[in-house]
Amino acid sequence: MIDIQLSEHPLAEKACYDAVSDPSAGGMVVFVGTVRNQTKGKKVVRLEFESFVPMAKKEMLKIAEYVSHQWDTLHVSIHHRVGSLEVGEVPVIIAVSAPHRKAAFEACQYAIDTLKETVPIWKKEIFEDGEVWVAAHP
Amino acid sequence: MEVKLIAFGIAKDIMKGTTTGFFIDTPASILDLKNALTNKYPEFNKLQSLKFAINEDYQNDDYLLHEGDEVVIIPPVSGG
């Protein structure tokens, strides 16, 4: 089963956990991304995420389908948030269940790494004295 | 011909708007559009990468544009 969500509302770890729970699972790996309080020593006030929603959902689905074929997994859940997030809030959760833990770890790692490279979501870091689009410049 | 450009993230700041009509000589590929765009907005040259999507899919440099295409400009993504 694949579960994809892109939401303006706070994400729930429990929802992803429940989406991948399965009696035939030997384990699940849940990655929870959080908003860090600083970048290179500068205090981060908040992050603002925006997305090209239909394509972002499509790319998230592609990742989930790929990992489902590539590893022996049972279920994959990818939830991402958009809008304004404070320090400590959760922009992304990825949960993967599998009969054996190795596949779940590897699939989850691949999913978050690929999400950061392909899914059309952009975040802007808001500092006390300015703002910057993350990763825009070399 | 004219295509419709839709910008997100830093591309929106560079072009000072979310959507804009853009005229380009026919035939034109994505690569031609990229060159025309960076010519008009040199700030695009400074980005880590610059990709384009049509019909919600990334398109290669050699994709040929059609009149009225909606082209989404994808500056470096930073989700997660």
HADDOCK unambig.tbl for C-alpha pairs under 7 A between the chains (distance, minus, plus):
assign (segid A and resid 33 and name CA) (segid B and resid 80 and name CA) 6.42 0.50 0.50
assign (segid A and resid 54 and name CA) (segid B and resid 56 and name CA) 6.87 0.50 0.50
assign (segid A and resid 55 and name CA) (segid B and resid 56 and name CA) 4.74 0.50 0.50
assign (segid A and resid 55 and name CA) (segid B and resid 57 and name CA) 6.87 0.50 0.50
assign (segid A and resid 91 and name CA) (segid B and resid 80 and name CA) 6.10 0.50 0.50
assign (segid A and resid 92 and name CA) (segid B and resid 80 and name CA) 5.46 0.50 0.50
assign (segid A and resid 115 and name CA) (segid B and resid 79 and name CA) 6.85 0.50 0.50
assign (segid A and resid 116 and name CA) (segid B and resid 77 and name CA) 6.82 0.50 0.50
assign (segid A and resid 116 and name CA) (segid B and resid 78 and name CA) 5.72 0.50 0.50
assign (segid A and resid 116 and name CA) (segid B and resid 79 and name CA) 5.19 0.50 0.50
assign (segid A and resid 116 and name CA) (segid B and resid 80 and name CA) 5.91 0.50 0.50
assign (segid A and resid 117 and name CA) (segid B and resid 77 and name CA) 6.44 0.50 0.50
assign (segid A and resid 118 and name CA) (segid B and resid 77 and name CA) 6.90 0.50 0.50
assign (segid A and resid 119 and name CA) (segid B and resid 77 and name CA) 6.77 0.50 0.50
assign (segid A and resid 119 and name CA) (segid B and resid 79 and name CA) 6.89 0.50 0.50
assign (segid A and resid 120 and name CA) (segid B and resid 74 and name CA) 7.00 0.50 0.50
assign (segid A and resid 120 and name CA) (segid B and resid 77 and name CA) 5.63 0.50 0.50
assign (segid A and resid 121 and name CA) (segid B and resid 77 and name CA) 5.66 0.50 0.50
assign (segid A and resid 121 and name CA) (segid B and resid 78 and name CA) 5.99 0.50 0.50
assign (segid A and resid 121 and name CA) (segid B and resid 79 and name CA) 4.83 0.50 0.50
assign (segid A and resid 122 and name CA) (segid B and resid 9 and name CA) 5.75 0.50 0.50
assign (segid A and resid 122 and name CA) (segid B and resid 77 and name CA) 5.23 0.50 0.50
assign (segid A and resid 122 and name CA) (segid B and resid 78 and name CA) 4.80 0.50 0.50
assign (segid A and resid 122 and name CA) (segid B and resid 79 and name CA) 5.58 0.50 0.50
assign (segid A and resid 123 and name CA) (segid B and resid 78 and name CA) 5.73 0.50 0.50
assign (segid A and resid 123 and name CA) (segid B and resid 79 and name CA) 6.40 0.50 0.50
assign (segid A and resid 133 and name CA) (segid B and resid 10 and name CA) 6.31 0.50 0.50
assign (segid A and resid 134 and name CA) (segid B and resid 78 and name CA) 6.10 0.50 0.50
assign (segid A and resid 135 and name CA) (segid B and resid 76 and name CA) 6.35 0.50 0.50
assign (segid A and resid 135 and name CA) (segid B and resid 78 and name CA) 6.29 0.50 0.50
assign (segid A and resid 136 and name CA) (segid B and resid 47 and name CA) 5.58 0.50 0.50
assign (segid A and resid 136 and name CA) (segid B and resid 48 and name CA) 5.78 0.50 0.50
assign (segid A and resid 136 and name CA) (segid B and resid 75 and name CA) 6.84 0.50 0.50
assign (segid A and resid 136 and name CA) (segid B and resid 76 and name CA) 5.22 0.50 0.50
assign (segid A and resid 137 and name CA) (segid B and resid 46 and name CA) 6.35 0.50 0.50
assign (segid A and resid 137 and name CA) (segid B and resid 47 and name CA) 4.68 0.50 0.50
assign (segid A and resid 137 and name CA) (segid B and resid 48 and name CA) 4.84 0.50 0.50
assign (segid A and resid 138 and name CA) (segid B and resid 47 and name CA) 6.71 0.50 0.50
assign (segid A and resid 138 and name CA) (segid B and resid 48 and name CA) 4.92 0.50 0.50
